[in-house]
Amino acid sequence: MSIEVADAVRVALRLLESDGLDKLTVRKLASELGVKAPALYWHFAGKRALLDHMTDVIVAPVTAALPPPGEVPWARWVEDAASSLHAELLEHRDGARVALGADLRVARSLGELTERAVGVLHADAGFSFAYATRVSGVLVHFVLGRAVESQTRPDPAVERTLVSQDDFPFPLMARGMRERHAAGSTPADDFGYALEILLTGLRAIHEDGER
């Protein structure tokens, strides 16, 4: 039976949504496709390679929607790219964990997003290529890390209960979390706040000159 990579990845994404990342294996995917595992190893050397292809599909809509360089101010471009990537990863169960450690030569859409960020930071913001690659790496790693945090964070109701308990070991953090919950802060708000801190620092570096 001939196997198309795109079909295998589509089924793998369906298994991811139903069973989660930890239960997704190449052997399970082979069984779902009605083939023996060696037939899939011809296309995917292992689970990481499969995840790289899945990452490519997950991130593709984000990269396709990015505005071309120069169409919006550079800081707005960075903000929109980060927000869109974060939102898309959260659309898929364990999506951020799938993308962690991706080989950009296979996860081409994530590599293309990073490449375009380098172009914007160099051409529009005026950073050197060396510095632009540093910033684009920070940006992608920040988004992945925050998305993992969002997908592993307790449900807000559970979190409220945890920080309200007398035996919670960190009273200052608990007080701060209670204040945030009382103000109606959401995980999306937390991401936006963290992203603004990153962008504020980047704007300051832009004004003062890279070091």
C-alpha positions as CSV (number, residue, x, y, z in Angstrom):
1,M,0.0,0.0,0.0
2,S,1.4,3.4,-1.0
3,I,1.5,6.0,1.7
4,E,1.4,9.7,1.1
5,V,3.2,11.8,3.7
6,A,0.4,14.4,3.7
7,D,-2.2,11.7,4.4
8,A,-0.2,10.2,7.2
9,V,0.3,13.7,8.8
10,R,-3.4,14.4,8.5
11,V,-4.2,11.2,10.4
12,A,-1.5,11.9,12.9
13,L,-3.1,15.2,13.7
14,R,-6.4,13.6,14.2
15,L,-4.8,11.1,16.6
16,L,-3.2,14.0,18.4
17,E,-6.5,15.7,19.0
18,S,-8.2,12.5,20.2
19,D,-5.4,10.9,22.3
20,G,-2.8,13.5,23.0
21,L,0.9,13.6,22.2
22,D,2.1,11.1,24.8
23,K,-0.1,8.3,23.2
24,L,0.9,9.2,19.6
25,T,3.5,6.8,18.2
26,V,4.6,5.8,14.7
27,R,3.4,2.3,15.3
28,K,-0.1,3.5,16.4
29,L,-0.2,5.7,13.3
30,A,0.8,2.8,11.1
31,S,-2.0,0.7,12.6
32,E,-4.5,3.5,12.0
33,L,-3.3,3.6,8.3
34,G,-3.5,-0.2,8.0
35,V,0.2,-0.7,7.3
36,K,3.2,-2.1,9.1
37,A,5.4,0.3,11.0
38,P,8.4,-0.2,8.7
39,A,6.4,1.3,5.9
40,L,6.1,4.5,7.8
41,Y,9.7,4.6,8.9
42,W,10.6,5.0,5.3
43,H,9.0,8.5,5.5
44,F,9.5,9.2,9.2
45,A,12.8,8.1,10.9
46,G,11.1,8.3,14.2
47,K,8.5,10.2,16.2
48,R,10.4,13.5,16.1
49,A,10.5,13.4,12.4
50,L,6.7,12.9,12.4
51,L,6.3,15.8,14.7
52,D,8.3,18.0,12.5
53,H,6.0,17.3,9.6
54,M,3.0,17.9,11.9
55,T,4.5,21.2,13.0
56,D,4.8,22.3,9.4
57,V,1.1,21.7,8.8
58,I,0.1,23.4,12.1
59,V,2.1,26.6,11.5
60,A,1.4,26.9,7.7
61,P,-1.7,29.0,8.1
62,V,0.2,31.5,10.3
63,T,3.0,31.9,7.8
64,A,0.6,32.2,4.9
65,A,-1.2,35.1,6.6
66,L,1.9,37.1,7.5
67,P,2.0,40.6,5.9
68,P,4.9,41.2,3.6
69,P,7.9,43.3,4.9
70,G,7.2,47.0,5.0
71,E,3.4,46.7,5.0
72,V,3.1,47.4,8.8
73,P,5.5,48.8,11.3
74,W,8.2,46.3,12.3
75,A,7.0,46.1,16.0
76,R,3.4,45.5,14.9
77,W,4.6,42.8,12.5
78,V,6.5,41.0,15.4
79,E,3.5,41.4,17.7
80,D,1.0,40.0,15.1
81,A,3.3,37.1,14.2
82,A,3.9,36.1,17.8
83,S,0.2,36.4,18.7
84,S,-0.9,34.4,15.6
85,L,1.6,31.6,16.2
86,H,0.6,31.4,19.9
87,A,-3.1,31.2,19.0
88,E,-2.5,28.6,16.3
89,L,-0.5,26.3,18.6
90,L,-3.3,26.5,21.2
91,E,-5.8,25.4,18.6
92,H,-4.2,22.0,18.6
93,R,-4.1,19.7,21.6
94,D,-0.4,19.6,22.8
95,G,0.4,21.8,19.8
96,A,3.2,23.6,21.5
97,R,4.9,20.4,22.6
98,V,4.7,19.1,19.1
99,A,6.6,22.1,17.8
100,L,9.3,22.1,20.6
101,G,12.6,21.2,19.1
102,A,11.4,21.0,15.5
103,D,13.9,20.7,12.7
104,L,13.1,23.7,10.6
105,R,14.4,22.0,7.5
106,V,11.3,19.8,7.8
107,A,9.0,22.1,9.7
108,R,9.4,24.5,6.9
109,S,6.5,26.9,7.8
110,L,8.0,27.5,11.2
111,G,11.4,28.1,9.6
112,E,9.8,30.4,7.0
113,L,8.2,32.4,9.8
114,T,11.6,32.8,11.5
115,E,13.2,33.7,8.3
116,R,10.7,36.4,7.6
117,A,11.1,37.8,11.1
118,V,14.8,38.1,10.4
119,G,14.0,40.0,7.2
120,V,11.7,42.4,8.9
121,L,14.0,43.0,11.9
122,H,16.9,43.7,9.5
123,A,15.2,45.6,6.6
124,D,12.5,47.5,8.6
125,A,14.0,47.8,12.1
126,G,17.6,48.2,11.0
127,F,19.1,45.4,13.2
128,S,22.2,43.6,11.8
129,F,21.6,40.1,10.5
130,A,23.4,38.7,13.5
131,Y,21.2,40.5,16.0
132,A,18.0,39.9,13.9
133,T,18.6,36.1,14.1
134,R,19.0,36.4,17.9
135,V,15.8,38.3,18.2
136,S,13.8,36.0,15.9
137,G,15.1,33.0,18.0
138,V,14.0,34.7,21.2
139,L,10.6,35.4,19.7
140,V,9.9,31.9,18.6
141,H,11.2,30.3,21.8
142,F,9.2,32.7,23.9
143,V,6.0,31.9,22.0
144,L,6.6,28.1,22.2
145,G,7.4,28.4,25.9
146,R,4.3,30.5,26.7
147,A,2.1,28.1,24.6
148,V,3.4,25.1,26.5
149,E,2.6,27.0,29.8
150,S,-0.9,27.8,28.5
151,Q,-1.6,24.2,27.6
152,T,-0.3,22.7,30.8
153,R,-1.7,25.4,33.2
154,P,-4.6,24.4,35.4
155,D,-8.1,25.4,34.5
156,P,-8.8,28.9,35.9
157,A,-11.3,27.6,38.4
158,V,-8.8,25.0,39.6
159,E,-6.1,27.6,39.8
160,R,-8.3,29.9,41.9
161,T,-8.9,27.1,44.3
162,L,-5.2,26.3,44.6
163,V,-4.1,29.8,45.4
164,S,-6.9,30.2,47.9
165,Q,-5.8,27.3,50.1
166,D,-4.0,28.2,53.3
167,D,-1.3,25.6,52.7
168,F,-0.2,27.1,49.3
169,P,3.5,27.4,49.9
170,F,4.1,30.8,48.1
171,P,1.9,33.4,49.8
172,L,3.0,36.4,47.8
173,M,2.4,34.7,44.5
174,A,-0.9,33.4,45.8
175,R,-2.0,36.9,46.7
176,G,-1.0,38.2,43.3
177,M,-2.8,35.4,41.5
178,R,-5.9,36.1,43.6
179,E,-5.8,39.8,42.6
180,R,-5.4,38.9,38.9
181,H,-8.3,36.4,39.1
182,A,-10.5,39.0,40.9
183,A,-9.7,41.5,38.1
184,G,-10.8,39.0,35.5
185,S,-7.4,38.4,34.0
186,T,-7.3,35.5,31.5
187,P,-4.5,33.3,30.1
188,A,-4.8,35.4,26.9
189,D,-4.2,38.6,28.9
190,D,-1.2,37.0,30.5
191,F,0.3,36.2,27.1
192,G,-0.4,39.7,25.9
193,Y,1.3,41.2,28.9
194,A,4.4,39.0,28.6
195,L,4.6,39.8,24.9
196,E,4.4,43.5,25.6
197,I,7.3,43.2,28.0
198,L,9.4,41.6,25.3
199,L,8.4,44.2,22.7
200,T,9.1,47.1,25.2
201,G,12.6,45.7,25.7
202,L,13.1,45.3,21.9
203,R,11.9,48.9,21.2
204,A,14.3,50.2,23.8
205,I,17.2,48.3,22.3
206,H,16.1,49.6,18.9
207,E,16.2,53.2,20.2
208,D,19.6,52.8,22.0
209,G,21.3,50.6,19.4
210,E,22.1,47.0,19.6
211,R,25.0,45.7,21.6
